[in-house]
């Protein structure tokens, strides 16, 4: 395209009712029409090609959004405000109003800072002048001359300030911006300032950050940080290795960003550092970036981390620091008021490591907010018949489905969501993601999904969505049954479906005799053994989740003995899988630890309430103590492991106390006899969950929820 510039043209009714474009300023000659608006074209960002476009509306520039003017074959095309192809909605106008207010606040703050800066300089100059007057009284002529120069300098400074104030902006500095960030990015509402304190993680965060290595020790997560300040925390030398490690080793868990696109943008960003003109990214990009590298360093083997330049101290503290930085970038970017695709991608990735920093409860709230934001973006309507252009092409549409899938999985598989009376969201119409690798996606070719028997990097996510759908259906079906027998049949039916969940995905179906060593290197990482291990440790505990509502009854009513048998069988299967020698990498997923604790809890409940003879009780006690000792032997204990150790120790102490004292159990429902057996009394339907009636009055407060929702500061 030619860059030749024509002369300036006069205005022909800007925004007039006739629809005639207006041309103000130079007109370029080109070989084709530019359909993007001026703002998007100059900054090389995607434009939806309607005027005003959504990007200009969100930035508060709707009144300035017009098509790029270009002369093609002697004909002037574009320019001015064409008849609007899209009537702004009320939500868009509100968003534009918010953006304008943010811009005004940013400009006012800039003016105040400059006034304060030049005011201080003026005071300093005045003090210097007084000292000179006292010291060189004999040279009054030169002093008078100097004062005149100072006055002239001060006047010129204020004149410059007035010019900048009239322009509504300060000088941009030497940083190169990549299009999205502008001055208003520097001013953010700190309405979530104390949110982390509410969830009990602030004190630990501050304590750990005290030991940060350079250059991170000079950076604080307290208060809003500027976009330029975030540049100082980018590990430039290790960034490429960390990002590629995530793409090769961890991306299959979520697949919520397009790997080729992200790698290309990341490499261009890092190259800008090497050229001495680093691009300042937006807060949502930083949030996604720090979530990715935090996961990488957390899962990476320590020896591998040291090979790329980290020491032991950095390996210990940087994942938590980057996790906190990612969460803070979400807050600084006002993700609740201005949700973006990178925000949603970040919130899908952070749960991978939140458990390690005792922030699972906080991330649960973020996931719930993200689900609402995704629904506002119509992510729940991305059916197989949806035109891909609605979401920006084939690639973006697939990312939309994957993000919605991740959010729905998390909402459906949270421990509290396993409750049959959990608040159920309306069923979404979004189709499952296509079983296609990122490198096979193309905006110019139709997306053809592979059979599930041919595994891709997305297959595991699709299988997880099946599991979530099964429990959503169970919650609804269970709550609609009116008799206890119908509810028990509902549990059995869903248990049968659970055991057939992976029949058509043989590559991910657990194999009892599989060995997991040696692990392949990250350059050619095969995720399928890891996925099979996760399913091996996940399927039995989910059987417990189904039968848990009859476990308490089963100790007093033989009609539900099957629930007790299944729970014991699943608990021992989980512990057997957990004892398999596997790479440390496989053990770092949050559910591997939590499900092991659940298995130990089932055995401890059997020890307490099973009514066994002394030999059987001793055997059960040894099994529970084996779980506790196994957890204690772990070198890398996360918050869930520590919490599980305390809970299991308390349960064993309770069982020993009952056995030793041969005392009447709570509320007189069962009595320990001299021979060690327990007299059982009939039960009614209110005996749901793990505990016997009288010990808990609320289904939400059963043992599993106590384990997952205990006070963050106590673990």
C-alpha positions as CSV (number, residue, x, y, z in Angstrom):
1,X,0.0,0.0,0.0
2,X,1.3,3.4,-0.9
3,X,2.0,5.9,1.8
4,X,1.7,8.9,-0.5
5,X,-0.3,11.7,1.2
6,X,-2.7,14.1,-0.4
7,X,-3.4,17.6,0.8
8,X,-5.9,18.5,3.4
9,X,-9.6,18.4,2.5
10,X,-12.3,20.5,3.9
11,X,-15.1,19.3,6.1
12,X,-18.3,18.2,4.3
13,X,-20.7,17.9,7.2
14,X,-19.1,15.7,9.8
15,X,-21.7,13.3,11.1
16,X,-24.4,14.9,9.0
17,X,-27.8,13.3,8.4
18,X,-27.1,12.9,4.7
19,X,-24.5,10.2,5.5
20,X,-21.8,12.0,3.5
21,X,-18.4,11.2,4.9
22,X,-16.3,14.2,6.0
23,X,-12.5,14.4,5.5
24,X,-10.4,16.4,7.9
25,X,-6.6,16.3,7.6
26,X,-4.4,14.5,5.1
27,X,-5.7,11.7,2.9
28,X,-3.6,8.7,2.0
29,X,-3.5,6.9,-1.3
30,X,-3.8,3.2,-1.2
31,X,-4.7,0.2,-3.3
32,X,-7.6,-1.0,-1.2
33,X,-10.2,0.2,1.2
34,X,-9.4,0.2,4.9
35,X,-12.5,-1.0,6.7
36,X,-11.1,-0.5,10.2
37,X,-11.6,2.8,12.2
38,X,-8.7,5.2,12.6
39,X,-8.0,4.2,16.2
40,X,-7.8,0.5,15.5
41,X,-5.9,0.9,12.2
42,X,-3.2,3.1,13.7
43,X,-2.6,0.8,16.7
44,X,-2.9,-2.4,14.6
45,X,-5.5,-4.0,16.7
46,X,-8.6,-5.9,15.6
47,X,-11.7,-3.8,14.8
48,X,-15.2,-5.1,14.4
49,X,-15.7,-2.7,11.5
50,X,-18.9,-1.0,12.7
51,X,-19.0,2.6,13.7
52,X,-18.7,3.4,16.5
53,X,-16.8,0.1,17.1
54,X,-16.9,-1.7,20.4
55,X,-13.3,-1.0,21.1
56,X,-13.7,2.7,20.8
57,X,-16.9,2.6,22.9
58,X,-15.1,0.8,25.7
59,X,-12.2,3.4,25.6
60,X,-14.6,6.3,25.6
61,X,-13.8,7.3,22.0
62,X,-17.2,6.5,20.4
63,X,-17.7,10.1,19.2
64,X,-14.3,10.0,17.4
65,X,-14.7,6.5,15.8
66,X,-14.7,6.8,12.0
67,X,-13.4,4.8,9.1
68,X,-9.9,5.4,7.9
69,X,-9.9,7.7,4.9
70,X,-8.0,6.5,1.8
71,X,-8.0,7.3,-1.9
72,X,-8.3,4.2,-4.1
73,X,-8.1,4.7,-7.9
74,X,-8.9,8.3,-7.6
75,X,-11.9,7.8,-5.4
76,X,-12.0,8.9,-1.8
77,X,-13.3,6.1,0.5
78,X,-14.1,6.2,4.2
79,X,-13.7,9.0,6.6
80,X,-16.1,10.9,8.8
81,X,-19.0,9.3,10.6
82,X,-20.9,7.0,8.2
83,X,-24.5,6.1,9.0
84,X,-24.2,3.9,12.1
85,X,-24.4,0.1,11.3
86,X,-24.9,-0.6,15.0
87,X,-27.1,1.2,17.4
88,X,-25.2,1.4,20.8
89,X,-27.0,-0.4,23.6
90,X,-27.6,1.0,27.0
91,X,-24.8,-1.2,28.4
92,X,-22.4,0.2,25.8
93,X,-23.3,3.8,26.5
94,X,-22.9,3.1,30.3
95,X,-19.5,1.6,29.5
96,X,-18.5,4.5,27.4
97,X,-19.5,6.9,30.2
98,X,-17.4,4.9,32.7
99,X,-14.4,5.1,30.3
100,X,-14.8,8.8,29.9
101,X,-14.9,9.3,33.7
102,X,-11.7,7.2,34.0
103,X,-10.0,9.3,31.4
104,X,-11.0,12.5,33.2
105,X,-9.7,11.1,36.5
106,X,-6.5,10.1,34.9
107,X,-6.0,13.6,33.4
108,X,-6.8,15.3,36.7
109,X,-4.4,13.1,38.5
110,X,-1.7,13.8,35.9
111,X,-2.2,17.6,36.3
112,X,-2.1,17.4,40.1
113,X,1.1,15.4,40.0
114,X,2.7,17.8,37.6
115,X,1.6,20.8,39.7
116,X,3.0,19.2,42.8
117,X,6.2,18.4,41.0
118,X,6.8,21.9,39.6
119,X,5.6,23.5,42.9
120,X,8.3,21.6,44.8
121,X,10.9,22.6,42.2
122,X,9.9,26.2,42.6
123,X,10.3,26.1,46.3
124,X,13.7,24.5,46.0
125,X,14.8,27.1,43.5
126,X,13.6,29.9,45.9
127,X,15.6,28.3,48.8
128,X,18.6,28.1,46.6
129,X,18.2,31.8,45.6
130,X,18.0,32.9,49.3
131,X,21.2,31.0,50.1
132,X,23.0,32.6,47.2
133,X,21.7,36.1,48.2
134,X,23.1,35.6,51.7
135,X,26.5,34.3,50.5
136,X,27.2,36.6,47.6
137,X,25.8,40.0,48.6
138,X,28.7,41.7,46.9
139,X,27.6,40.5,43.5
140,X,24.1,41.8,43.5
141,X,24.2,42.4,39.8
142,X,24.8,38.7,39.0
143,X,22.3,37.6,41.6
144,X,19.6,39.8,40.0
145,X,20.5,38.3,36.7
146,X,20.2,34.8,38.1
147,X,16.9,35.5,39.7
148,X,15.5,36.8,36.3
149,X,16.7,33.6,34.7
150,X,15.0,31.5,37.4
151,X,11.7,33.5,37.0
152,X,12.0,32.9,33.3
153,X,12.5,29.2,33.8
154,X,9.6,28.9,36.2
155,X,7.4,30.8,33.8
156,X,8.3,28.6,30.9
157,X,7.6,25.5,33.1
158,X,4.2,26.7,33.9
159,X,3.5,27.7,30.3
160,X,4.5,24.1,29.3
161,X,2.2,22.8,32.0
162,X,-0.7,24.9,30.7
163,X,-0.1,23.5,27.2
164,X,-0.2,20.0,28.5
165,X,-3.3,20.7,30.5
166,X,-5.0,22.1,27.4
167,X,-4.1,18.9,25.5
168,X,-5.5,16.8,28.4
169,X,-2.5,14.6,28.7
170,X,1.1,14.5,29.9
171,X,4.0,13.6,27.7
172,X,4.0,9.9,26.9
173,X,7.6,9.2,27.9
174,X,9.9,6.8,26.0
175,X,7.9,3.5,26.5
176,X,6.2,2.0,23.5
177,X,2.6,0.9,24.0
178,X,1.1,-1.9,22.1
179,X,-2.2,-0.2,21.5
180,X,-4.5,-1.1,24.4
181,X,-3.0,0.6,27.4
182,X,-3.6,4.4,27.8
183,X,-3.1,6.9,30.5
184,X,-6.4,5.9,32.2
185,X,-4.9,2.5,32.9
186,X,-2.8,4.2,35.6
187,X,-5.8,5.1,37.7
188,X,-7.9,2.3,39.1
189,X,-10.5,2.0,41.7
190,X,-9.0,0.0,44.6
191,X,-12.4,-1.4,45.6
192,X,-10.9,-4.9,46.3
193,X,-8.1,-3.6,48.4
194,X,-8.9,-5.7,51.4
195,X,-10.4,-8.7,49.6
196,X,-7.4,-11.0,50.3
197,X,-7.5,-10.1,54.0
198,X,-11.1,-11.2,54.1
199,X,-10.1,-14.6,52.8
200,X,-7.2,-14.8,55.3
201,X,-4.3,-14.9,52.9
202,X,-2.8,-11.4,53.3
203,X,-0.6,-12.0,56.3
204,X,1.0,-15.1,54.8
205,X,1.6,-13.2,51.5
206,X,3.3,-10.3,53.1
207,X,5.5,-12.6,55.2
208,X,6.6,-14.6,52.2
209,X,7.3,-11.6,50.1
210,X,9.8,-10.3,52.6
211,X,12.2,-13.0,51.4
212,X,11.9,-12.2,47.7
213,X,15.1,-12.1,45.7
214,X,16.2,-9.2,43.6
215,X,14.8,-7.5,41.6
216,X,11.4,-8.6,43.1
217,X,12.2,-7.4,46.6
218,X,11.8,-3.8,45.5
219,X,8.3,-4.5,44.2
220,X,5.3,-4.6,46.5
221,X,1.9,-6.1,45.9
222,X,0.4,-3.5,48.3
223,X,-1.4,-0.7,46.5
224,X,-1.9,-0.1,42.8
225,X,1.2,-0.6,40.6
226,X,1.7,1.2,37.4
227,X,2.1,-0.7,34.1
228,X,5.7,0.4,33.8
229,X,6.4,-0.8,37.4
230,X,5.2,-4.3,36.4
231,X,7.9,-4.4,33.7
232,X,10.6,-4.7,36.5
233,X,9.2,-8.0,37.6
234,X,9.3,-9.7,34.2
235,X,11.9,-12.5,34.2
236,X,13.3,-11.6,30.8
237,X,16.0,-14.2,30.8
238,X,13.7,-17.1,31.7
239,X,10.4,-16.0,30.3
240,X,10.6,-17.9,27.1
241,X,11.5,-21.2,28.9
242,X,8.7,-20.7,31.4
243,X,6.0,-19.9,28.9
244,X,7.0,-22.8,26.6
245,X,7.1,-25.2,29.6
246,X,3.5,-24.3,30.3
247,X,2.5,-24.8,26.7
248,X,4.2,-28.1,26.4
249,X,3.5,-29.6,29.8
250,X,0.5,-27.9,31.4
251,X,-1.6,-26.4,28.6
252,X,-3.7,-29.7,28.1
253,X,-5.3,-29.2,31.6
254,X,-7.2,-26.1,30.5
255,X,-6.4,-25.1,26.8
256,X,-8.0,-21.7,27.3
257,X,-5.5,-19.7,25.2
258,X,-4.4,-20.3,21.7
259,X,-0.9,-21.5,22.0
260,X,0.6,-20.3,18.6
261,X,-0.9,-16.9,19.0
262,X,0.2,-16.4,22.6
263,X,3.7,-17.6,21.9
264,X,4.0,-15.2,18.9
265,X,2.8,-12.2,21.0
266,X,5.0,-13.2,23.9
267,X,8.1,-13.5,21.7
268,X,7.5,-10.1,20.2
269,X,7.1,-8.6,23.7
270,X,10.3,-10.1,24.9
271,X,12.1,-8.9,21.8
272,X,11.0,-5.4,22.5
273,X,13.0,-5.6,25.8
274,X,16.1,-6.7,24.0
275,X,15.7,-3.8,21.6
276,X,15.6,-1.4,24.5
277,X,12.0,-0.3,23.9
278,X,9.8,-2.6,26.0
279,X,6.1,-2.6,25.2
280,X,3.9,-1.9,28.2
281,X,1.1,-4.4,28.2
282,X,-2.3,-4.0,29.7
283,X,-3.3,-5.3,33.2
284,X,-5.3,-8.2,31.8
285,X,-2.2,-9.4,29.7
286,X,0.0,-9.2,32.8
287,X,-2.6,-11.2,34.8
288,X,-2.6,-14.0,32.2
289,X,1.2,-13.9,31.8
290,X,2.0,-14.1,35.5
291,X,-0.6,-16.9,36.0
292,X,1.1,-18.9,33.2
293,X,4.7,-18.5,34.6
294,X,3.6,-19.0,38.2
295,X,2.1,-22.4,37.2
296,X,5.2,-23.3,35.2
297,X,7.7,-22.6,38.1
298,X,5.4,-24.4,40.6
299,X,5.1,-27.6,38.5
300,X,8.7,-27.5,37.2
301,X,11.2,-29.8,38.7
302,X,13.7,-27.9,40.9
303,X,16.7,-29.1,38.9
304,X,15.1,-27.9,35.7
305,X,14.3,-24.5,37.2
306,X,17.9,-24.2,38.4
307,X,19.2,-25.0,34.9
308,X,17.4,-22.0,33.4
309,X,18.8,-19.6,36.1
310,X,16.7,-19.8,39.3
311,X,18.1,-20.7,42.7
312,X,16.4,-22.6,45.4
313,X,15.2,-19.5,47.1
314,X,13.5,-18.2,43.9
315,X,11.9,-21.6,43.3
316,X,10.4,-21.5,46.8
317,X,8.9,-18.0,46.7
318,X,8.4,-16.8,43.1
319,X,5.4,-19.0,42.3
320,X,3.5,-17.4,45.2
321,X,4.7,-13.9,44.3
322,X,3.7,-14.3,40.6
323,X,0.3,-15.8,41.7
324,X,-0.3,-12.8,43.9
325,X,0.8,-10.4,41.1
326,X,-1.6,-12.1,38.7
327,X,-4.5,-11.8,41.1
328,X,-3.7,-8.2,41.8
329,X,-3.5,-7.4,38.1
330,X,-7.1,-8.6,37.8
331,X,-8.1,-6.2,40.6
332,X,-6.0,-3.3,39.2
333,X,-7.7,-3.8,35.8
334,X,-11.2,-3.7,37.4
335,X,-12.0,-7.2,36.0
336,X,-15.5,-7.0,37.5
337,X,-16.4,-3.7,35.7
338,X,-14.3,-4.4,32.6
339,X,-14.1,-8.1,32.0
340,X,-12.0,-9.2,29.1
341,X,-11.0,-12.5,27.4
342,X,-7.5,-12.6,29.1
343,X,-9.2,-12.0,32.5
344,X,-11.4,-15.1,32.0
345,X,-8.4,-17.1,30.8
346,X,-6.5,-16.1,33.9
347,X,-9.2,-17.1,36.2
348,X,-9.4,-20.5,34.5
349,X,-5.6,-21.1,35.0
350,X,-5.1,-19.9,38.6
351,X,-7.0,-22.8,40.3
352,X,-4.2,-25.1,39.1
353,X,-2.0,-23.7,41.9
354,X,-4.4,-21.8,44.3
355,X,-4.5,-24.8,46.7
356,X,-0.8,-24.6,47.2
357,X,-1.1,-21.1,48.6
358,X,-4.3,-21.7,50.6
359,X,-6.3,-19.5,48.2
360,X,-8.8,-22.0,46.9
361,X,-11.8,-20.3,48.6
362,X,-10.8,-17.0,47.1
363,X,-10.4,-18.5,43.6
364,X,-13.9,-20.1,44.1
365,X,-15.3,-16.6,44.3
366,X,-13.3,-15.5,41.3
367,X,-14.6,-18.4,39.3
368,X,-18.2,-17.6,40.2
369,X,-17.6,-13.9,39.1
370,X,-16.0,-15.2,35.8
371,X,-19.0,-17.4,35.1
372,X,-21.3,-14.4,35.3
373,X,-19.0,-12.3,33.1
374,X,-18.8,-15.1,30.5
375,X,-22.6,-15.3,30.5
376,X,-22.7,-11.6,29.9
377,X,-20.5,-12.2,26.9
378,X,-22.9,-14.9,25.6
379,X,-20.3,-17.6,26.0
380,X,-23.2,-19.9,27.1
381,X,-24.7,-19.6,23.6
382,X,-21.8,-20.8,21.5
383,X,-23.6,-23.7,19.9
384,X,-22.3,-25.8,17.0
385,X,-24.6,-23.8,14.7
386,X,-23.3,-20.4,15.9
387,X,-21.6,-18.3,13.2
388,X,-17.9,-18.1,14.2
389,X,-17.8,-14.5,13.2
390,X,-20.0,-13.7,16.2
391,X,-17.0,-14.3,18.4
392,X,-14.3,-13.3,16.0
393,X,-13.6,-16.4,14.0
394,X,-13.0,-20.1,14.4
395,X,-10.1,-19.7,16.9
396,X,-11.9,-17.3,19.2
397,X,-15.1,-19.4,19.1
398,X,-13.2,-22.5,20.2
399,X,-11.6,-20.5,23.0
400,X,-15.0,-19.3,24.0
401,X,-16.2,-22.9,24.3
402,X,-13.1,-24.0,26.2
403,X,-13.4,-21.1,28.7
404,X,-17.1,-21.8,29.3
405,X,-16.2,-25.5,29.7
406,X,-13.5,-24.7,32.3
407,X,-15.8,-22.4,34.3
408,X,-18.7,-24.8,34.2
409,X,-16.4,-27.7,35.3
410,X,-15.1,-25.8,38.3
411,X,-18.6,-24.7,39.3
412,X,-20.0,-28.2,39.1
413,X,-17.1,-30.1,40.7
414,X,-16.5,-27.8,43.7
415,X,-17.1,-29.8,46.9
416,X,-20.0,-27.6,47.9
417,X,-21.5,-28.0,44.4
418,X,-21.7,-31.8,45.0
419,X,-24.5,-31.0,47.3
420,X,-27.8,-32.1,45.7
421,X,-29.4,-28.8,46.7
422,X,-26.6,-26.7,45.3
423,X,-27.8,-23.6,43.4
424,X,-28.0,-24.8,39.8
425,X,-27.5,-22.3,37.0
426,X,-29.7,-22.5,33.9
427,X,-28.4,-25.1,31.4
428,X,-26.2,-23.6,28.8
429,X,-26.5,-24.2,25.1
430,X,-22.8,-24.0,24.4
431,X,-21.5,-27.0,22.5
432,X,-18.5,-29.0,23.9
433,X,-15.1,-27.9,22.6
434,X,-13.9,-29.5,19.4
435,X,-11.4,-32.3,19.8
436,X,-8.8,-30.3,17.8
437,X,-5.2,-29.2,18.6
438,X,-4.4,-25.5,18.7
439,X,-2.1,-25.8,15.7
440,X,-4.9,-27.3,13.6
441,X,-7.2,-24.4,14.2
442,X,-7.5,-21.9,11.4
443,X,-9.9,-18.9,10.9
444,X,-10.1,-19.7,7.2
445,X,-10.9,-23.4,7.4
446,X,-13.8,-25.2,9.0
447,X,-13.1,-26.8,12.4
448,X,-13.4,-30.6,12.1
449,X,-13.4,-32.4,15.4
450,X,-11.6,-35.7,15.7
451,X,-13.2,-38.8,17.3
452,X,-12.5,-39.0,21.0
453,X,-10.6,-42.2,20.4
454,X,-7.9,-40.0,18.8
455,X,-6.6,-37.9,21.7
456,X,-5.6,-34.3,21.3
457,X,-4.6,-31.7,23.8
458,X,-8.3,-30.9,24.4
459,X,-9.5,-34.5,25.0
460,X,-8.9,-34.4,28.8
461,X,-10.9,-31.2,29.1
462,X,-13.8,-32.8,27.2
463,X,-13.8,-35.8,29.5
464,X,-13.8,-33.5,32.5
465,X,-16.8,-31.7,31.1
466,X,-18.6,-35.0,30.9
467,X,-17.9,-35.6,34.6
468,X,-19.2,-32.1,35.5
469,X,-22.3,-32.7,33.4
470,X,-22.9,-36.0,35.2
471,X,-22.9,-34.3,38.6
472,X,-25.1,-31.4,37.4
473,X,-27.6,-33.9,36.3
474,X,-27.3,-35.8,39.6
475,X,-27.9,-32.7,41.6
476,X,-31.0,-31.9,39.7
477,X,-32.3,-35.5,39.6
478,X,-31.6,-36.2,43.3
479,X,-33.4,-33.1,44.5
480,X,-36.5,-33.9,42.5
481,X,-37.0,-37.3,44.0
482,X,-39.6,-37.5,46.7
483,X,-38.8,-40.8,48.4
484,X,-35.7,-42.2,49.9
485,X,-35.8,-45.3,47.8
486,X,-36.0,-43.2,44.6
487,X,-33.0,-41.1,45.7
488,X,-31.0,-44.3,46.4
489,X,-31.8,-45.6,42.9
490,X,-30.8,-42.2,41.5
491,X,-27.4,-42.6,43.2
492,X,-26.9,-46.1,41.8
493,X,-27.9,-45.0,38.2
494,X,-25.3,-42.2,38.3
495,X,-22.7,-44.5,39.7
496,X,-23.2,-46.8,36.8
497,X,-22.8,-43.9,34.4
498,X,-19.7,-42.7,36.2
499,X,-18.0,-46.1,35.7
500,X,-18.6,-46.0,32.0
501,X,-17.5,-42.4,31.6
502,X,-14.3,-43.1,29.7
503,X,-15.3,-46.2,27.7
504,X,-15.0,-44.3,24.4
505,X,-11.7,-42.6,25.3
506,X,-9.3,-45.6,25.8
507,X,-6.2,-43.5,25.9
508,X,-7.3,-41.7,29.1
509,X,-8.9,-44.7,30.8
510,X,-6.9,-45.7,33.9
511,X,-4.7,-48.8,33.7
512,X,-4.2,-50.7,36.9
513,X,-0.8,-52.2,35.9
514,X,0.7,-49.0,34.4
515,X,4.1,-47.7,35.5
516,X,4.8,-44.0,35.2
517,X,8.6,-43.9,35.0
518,X,10.6,-42.7,33.2
519,X,8.8,-39.5,32.4
520,X,9.5,-38.1,28.9
521,X,11.2,-34.7,28.6
522,X,9.2,-31.5,28.3
523,X,10.1,-31.0,24.7
524,X,8.1,-34.0,23.6
525,X,5.8,-34.3,26.6
526,X,3.0,-36.9,26.4
527,X,0.3,-35.9,28.8
528,X,-1.7,-39.1,28.6
529,X,0.0,-41.0,31.4
530,X,-0.5,-38.0,33.7
531,X,-4.2,-37.8,32.7
532,X,-4.7,-41.5,33.3
533,X,-3.2,-41.2,36.8
534,X,-5.5,-38.2,37.5
535,X,-8.5,-40.3,36.5
536,X,-7.2,-43.3,38.5
537,X,-7.2,-41.1,41.6
538,X,-10.4,-39.2,40.8
539,X,-13.0,-41.7,39.8
540,X,-13.2,-43.6,43.1
541,X,-13.6,-40.4,45.2
542,X,-16.4,-39.3,42.9
543,X,-18.2,-42.6,43.7
544,X,-17.9,-41.5,47.4
545,X,-19.4,-38.2,46.5
546,X,-22.4,-39.9,45.1
547,X,-23.0,-42.3,48.0
548,X,-22.0,-39.9,50.7
549,X,-25.7,-39.0,51.3
550,X,-26.4,-42.5,52.5
551,X,-23.2,-43.2,54.3
552,X,-24.5,-41.9,57.6
553,X,-27.6,-44.0,57.3
554,X,-25.7,-47.1,56.4
555,X,-24.3,-47.4,59.9
556,X,-27.8,-47.8,61.3
557,X,-29.9,-49.1,58.6
558,X,-28.9,-52.2,56.6
559,X,-31.0,-51.2,53.6
560,X,-28.2,-48.7,52.7
561,X,-25.3,-51.1,53.4
562,X,-24.3,-50.8,49.7
563,X,-23.3,-47.2,50.2
564,X,-21.0,-48.2,53.0
565,X,-19.4,-51.0,50.9
566,X,-18.9,-48.7,47.9
567,X,-17.3,-45.9,50.0
568,X,-14.9,-48.3,51.6
569,X,-14.0,-49.9,48.3
570,X,-13.5,-46.5,46.7
571,X,-11.4,-45.3,49.6
572,X,-9.0,-48.2,49.4
573,X,-8.8,-47.9,45.6
574,X,-7.8,-44.3,46.0
575,X,-5.1,-45.1,48.5
576,X,-3.8,-47.9,46.4
577,X,-3.5,-45.5,43.4
578,X,-1.8,-42.9,45.6
579,X,0.8,-45.4,46.7
580,X,2.0,-46.0,43.2
581,X,5.4,-44.5,42.5
582,X,4.8,-41.5,40.2
583,X,6.8,-38.4,39.3
584,X,6.5,-35.5,41.7
585,X,4.8,-33.6,38.9
586,X,1.8,-35.9,38.9
587,X,1.2,-35.3,42.7
588,X,0.9,-31.5,42.5
589,X,-2.6,-31.3,41.2
590,X,-4.9,-30.2,44.0
591,X,-7.4,-33.0,43.8
592,X,-4.7,-35.7,44.1
593,X,-4.1,-34.5,47.7
594,X,-7.7,-33.7,48.6
595,X,-9.0,-37.1,47.4
596,X,-6.4,-38.9,49.4
597,X,-7.6,-37.1,52.5
598,X,-11.2,-38.0,51.7
599,X,-10.2,-41.7,51.4
600,X,-8.5,-41.5,54.8
601,X,-11.6,-39.8,56.2
602,X,-13.8,-42.7,55.0
603,X,-11.6,-45.2,56.8
604,X,-11.5,-43.1,60.0
605,X,-15.3,-42.9,60.0
606,X,-15.5,-46.7,59.6
607,X,-13.1,-46.9,62.5
608,X,-15.3,-44.7,64.7
609,X,-18.8,-45.9,63.7
610,X,-18.3,-49.4,62.1
611,X,-18.8,-51.5,65.3
612,X,-15.9,-53.8,64.5
613,X,-14.1,-56.2,66.8
614,X,-10.7,-55.1,68.3
615,X,-8.7,-56.8,65.5
616,X,-10.6,-55.1,62.8
617,X,-10.4,-51.8,64.5
618,X,-6.6,-52.1,64.8
619,X,-6.4,-52.9,61.1
620,X,-8.5,-49.8,60.2
621,X,-6.5,-47.7,62.6
622,X,-3.2,-48.8,60.9
623,X,-4.7,-47.9,57.5
624,X,-5.6,-44.3,58.7
625,X,-2.2,-43.9,60.3
626,X,-0.6,-45.0,57.1
627,X,-2.3,-42.2,55.3
628,X,-1.1,-39.7,57.9
629,X,2.5,-41.0,57.8
630,X,2.4,-40.9,54.0
631,X,1.4,-37.2,54.1
632,X,4.1,-36.4,56.6
633,X,6.7,-38.0,54.4
634,X,6.0,-35.7,51.5
635,X,8.7,-33.1,51.1
636,X,6.3,-30.6,49.3
637,X,3.3,-30.2,51.5
638,X,0.5,-27.9,50.3
639,X,-2.2,-26.4,52.4
640,X,-4.6,-29.2,51.8
641,X,-2.1,-31.9,53.0
642,X,-1.5,-30.0,56.2
643,X,-5.2,-29.5,56.8
644,X,-5.8,-33.2,56.1
645,X,-3.2,-34.4,58.6
646,X,-4.8,-32.3,61.4
647,X,-8.3,-33.6,60.5
648,X,-7.3,-37.3,60.3
649,X,-5.4,-37.1,63.6
650,X,-8.5,-35.6,65.3
651,X,-10.7,-38.3,63.9
652,X,-8.3,-41.1,65.1
653,X,-8.2,-39.5,68.6
654,X,-12.0,-39.4,68.6
655,X,-12.2,-43.1,67.7
656,X,-9.7,-44.0,70.4
657,X,-11.6,-42.0,72.9
658,X,-14.8,-43.8,72.1
659,X,-13.2,-47.2,72.2
660,X,-11.3,-46.5,75.4
661,X,-14.2,-45.1,77.4
662,X,-16.9,-47.5,75.9
663,X,-19.1,-44.5,76.1
664,X,-22.6,-43.8,74.8
665,X,-22.3,-42.0,71.5
666,X,-23.7,-38.7,70.7
667,X,-27.5,-38.3,71.4
668,X,-27.8,-42.0,72.3
669,X,-28.1,-43.3,68.8
670,X,-25.6,-46.1,69.3
671,X,-23.9,-47.7,72.3
672,X,-20.6,-49.4,72.5
673,X,-20.8,-52.7,74.1
674,X,-18.2,-54.5,76.2
675,X,-17.3,-56.8,73.3
676,X,-16.6,-53.8,71.1
677,X,-19.7,-54.0,68.9
678,X,-22.2,-51.2,68.5
679,X,-25.9,-51.4,69.0
680,X,-27.6,-49.8,66.0
681,X,-30.8,-47.9,66.1
682,X,-33.2,-47.1,63.2
683,X,-32.8,-43.9,61.2
684,X,-34.9,-41.6,59.2
685,X,-34.2,-39.7,56.0
686,X,-32.8,-36.7,57.8
687,X,-29.6,-38.6,58.5
688,X,-27.8,-37.4,55.3
689,X,-24.1,-36.9,54.9
690,X,-21.2,-38.3,56.8
691,X,-22.4,-37.5,60.3
692,X,-25.1,-39.0,62.4
693,X,-28.2,-37.0,63.2
694,X,-27.7,-34.6,66.1
695,X,-24.0,-34.0,65.3
696,X,-24.8,-31.8,62.3
697,X,-28.1,-30.0,61.7
698,X,-27.1,-28.6,58.2
699,X,-26.3,-30.6,55.1
700,X,-23.8,-28.0,54.1
701,X,-21.8,-28.7,57.3
702,X,-21.0,-32.3,56.7
703,X,-17.4,-33.5,57.0
704,X,-16.3,-32.9,53.5
705,X,-17.4,-29.3,53.5
706,X,-15.7,-28.8,56.9
707,X,-12.5,-30.1,55.3
708,X,-12.7,-27.9,52.2
709,X,-14.1,-24.8,53.8
710,X,-12.2,-24.6,57.1
711,X,-10.7,-21.3,58.2
712,X,-7.8,-20.4,56.0
713,X,-5.7,-19.1,58.8
714,X,-6.0,-22.4,60.8
715,X,-4.2,-24.5,58.3
